């Protein structure tokens, strides 16, 4: 199981964020990835140019793999306010 420390390291790695690898909408691709672990989750909130999704600890507890964490970062997802995953749209 992926621990929080490694997940935070991955999510802070700006070299991984590469929207050029994403075909289509990076926000939707990230939500689809999250839904594989937490099928009832989705967008939990939104502001002008950002959406918020699941609690980080809940996602980690659902068995998120390191590979999928890296994919989320590639899709430009981030940890917001130390608790939630978020993505600029």
N, C-alpha and C positions, 0 to 999 in steps of 0.2 A: 504494500500500500504506500502511496506517495505521501510523504510527510509535509507539513506546512512550510518548514524551512526551505526545502528544495523547491516546493511550489512557488514560494515568494521569489526565490532566486531566478527561476525560470521566467516569471512574470515581470521581473525587473530588467531582463535582458533585451535591450533595445536592438541588438543585432539579430534577434529572432523575428522581430516584427517585420513582415514582408508581405504587403498586400498584393504585390505583383504575382505571387504564387496562387492567389485566390481567384477562382473563376466565379463570378457572380457576387452576391452580397456577403461581405465578411461578417456582418452582424447576424444574418440568418444562418450562415454556416456555423458560427459559434453557438447559437441557440440550438441548432440541430445536434451538435456534438454534446452539449449539456443535457439535452433531452434523452440521450442514450443512457445517461446515468440517473437522471431525475426526470422521469417521463411527465410528471405533473407540474414541472417548473417551466418558467418562461420569462417573460418580461415582468419584473416586479415593480418597476417605476421608470420614469423618464423625465428628462429636462429638455431644454432647447435642442441640444445636439448630442445627447448621450442617453443610452438605455442602461438600466441596472437589472441584473438577474440574480442568481442564487447566492446564498451565503457560502463563503469559501469553505468553511469547516464542514458544512453539510455535503458539499460536492466532494470534498476529499473523503469523507466518510462513506460516500457512495461508491468508492473504488476507482476514482479517476486515475488513469495511468500517466506515467511521465510523458509518454509519446503524445497522448491527447492534451496534456498540459502545454506541451511545446506547440502543438497545433493551435490551441487557443491563443497563444502569444503571437504566433505567425499571423493570425487573423486580427491582430491588434486589440485583443481583449486585455484587460488589466484588472488589478485589485483596486477597488475604490474604497476609501475611508477604512482601510484595514479589514473590511468585513465582506464586501460584495464584489462579484465580478461585474465589470462594466465595459461598454464599448461605445466609442464615438461613432455617430452615424452621419 
